[in-house]
Amino acid sequence: MSRMVQCVKLGREAEGLEKPPFKGDLGERVFQTVSKDGWRMWLEHSKMIINEFRLDLTSEQGQRVWMTELERFFYGEGSDLPPEFKPHD
């Protein structure tokens, strides 16, 4: 049987992740409170963040921005894209 969590992003119970997505307290928090579908939503959103902010995830600064946006996406006021972001039609 699948592990179920009360997903903070979806606002309902849904299938949970199989393991924490990364190490540390935040990774464990995500594991306990984010569903697979919620995590997929973040991965799609984070692609835009990485591209628009031109993040280098191999750098400490890039990882810090990514983690900050992840926290905002799930537990804060939501993650924003840069003001100059223009979605493609």
C-alpha angles and dihedrals in degrees: 000000000000121000111249127208136182096249115220091204099047096035092226143076113282141155111296132222117275093232138356109290092227140355127279139044094305092051090052091047091052090048091053098043111026127077127216089256092049090050091050089053089053093048091054092046092045091056088063091046092050092049099040096044090037090229121191102210091194089067125079091233092052092049091048092053091046092050092046091052090046091054091048091047094054107022108018140046093306132271119282132207119224114282091246092057112125116185115226116247 
